[in-house]
Amino acid sequence: MEKSDKDLKLKRKISLLGVIFIGVGNILGAGIYVLVGTAVGMTGNFTWIIFVFAAFLAILTGLSYAELSAMYPKSAAEYVYTEEAFGSKLMSFVLGWVIILLGFFAAATVALGFSYYFTTLLSIPIFEARVIVASILIVLLSIISYLGIEYSSWINIVFVFIEATGLIIIIIIGIPEFGSVNYFEFPAGVSFLVIFSATALIFFAYIGFEDIANVAEEVKNPHKNLPKAIVYSSIISTIIYLLVAIAIVSILPWDQIAASDAPLMEVASVKLGNVGFFLLAIIALFATSNTVLIMLIVTSRQMYGMSKDKVLPEGLSKLSPKRRTPYLAVWFTMIFTIIPIIFMGILEDVAHATVFAILIAFFLVNLSLIVLRKKKPDLDRPFKIKPNIKWVPIIPLLGCVVCATFIILYIFTEPLIVIIELISIAIGIVFYVVWKLIKSKTD
């Protein structure tokens, strides 16, 4: 006897190792392969310190996600956390809406990064070709997402091994050159605002640990495994990033790295010749495609979770009886990820827009944890952040301060991106009001 749609649930198939690989795979595939050249062009040999700054910002909020995910192991994580903390459907919806849009644009950005490596490998430097390649990638990975989390998890594990191997190769060939350059050397004319911009750009490379929380309903023993996975994946990724950042400027002058569309391929070719160039190009394809796969899965689960709470059309929470995947959410995610690819031309601008959106989300997640410590002090917390001053947790408070500082800097330095984000939020609010009116008439 088949279960009804309401009885169907996502399958808990992901182990602790599997969810760590999801975090590491999502973090490693984006910035280090796609945007590191731009960051090096801004801050030169000092880029490794920029990775430290970005890691600090990410880890502050990562610990908040660790505590909250253990308390509320549900899809649409940010939506759930803010609703529990503030009791406002509208605020929770707006945050969920921002996270969904972020998923579309971040996946599209990394898919274009994949296409840059692919077309460079085939010597086809034509933008239209890159758009087509990126779109085909989104379709193929959406099919894998539809087939089920078990298939996706195994593919992710294999791809993570491959992408980590590429970065380890860079580290190994760079070790003999460690100490050969001044790692505090800036390009001429570097200012505080340049360092801020570079940190925000590299922060894009750390986006991914929070996505662990959005596959919570498919993780075994989520109360213990989610916080562990968030912490472990953040630490592993940070160590790899720092060593790679030091290695690449040790091997190749920073201005040559900055001038390259495929910087890690250029670095590998210096030490390993054409074999290194080709090898890193292939590995970069696996790394970027893996990040896109995870982003597609996570965004569809965000839509699924919000649909279950009836703030998005309920069809988006329907599961395939055989695959136990939210098939409509998967296909909607595919379509709305392909659309921005067609209009994208500059990865750096899209990355900054994504970072601004995630900073808003991270600020609210940190604030949610602080509010919940006051509002629900007796709630079971399998993972609890310390230290505290009375009931106020210090790390989430620092997370709020840092995120707010970056948001304010964005307002003054990237006003166009801020305006676009505000327009997106306004569209979300209009959608929420209209959908609520439609629901009230049909219920």
Secondary structure, 3 states (H helix, E strand, C coil): CCCCCCCCCCCCCECHHHHHHHHHHHHHCCHHHHCHHHHHHHHHHHHHHHHHHHHHHHHHHHHHHHHHHHHCCCCCHHHHHHHHHHCCHHHHHHHHHHHHHHHHHHHHHHHHHHHHHHHHHCCCCCHHHHHHHHHHHHHHHHHHHHHCHHHHHHHHHHHHHHHHHHHHHHHHHHHHHCCCCCCCCCCCCCCHHHHHHHHHHHHHHHCCHHHHHHHHHHECCHHHHHHHHHHHHHHHHHHHHHHHHHHHHHHCCHHHHHCCCCHHHHHHHHHHHHHHHHHHHHHHHHHHHHHHHHHHHHHHHHHHHHHHCCCCCHHHHCCCCCCCCCHHHHHHHHHHHHHHHHHCCCHHHHHHHHHHHHHHHHHHHHHHHHHHHHHCCCCCCCCCCCCEECCEEHHHHHHHHHHHHHHHHHHHHCHHHHHHHHHHHHHHHHHHHHHHHHHHHHC
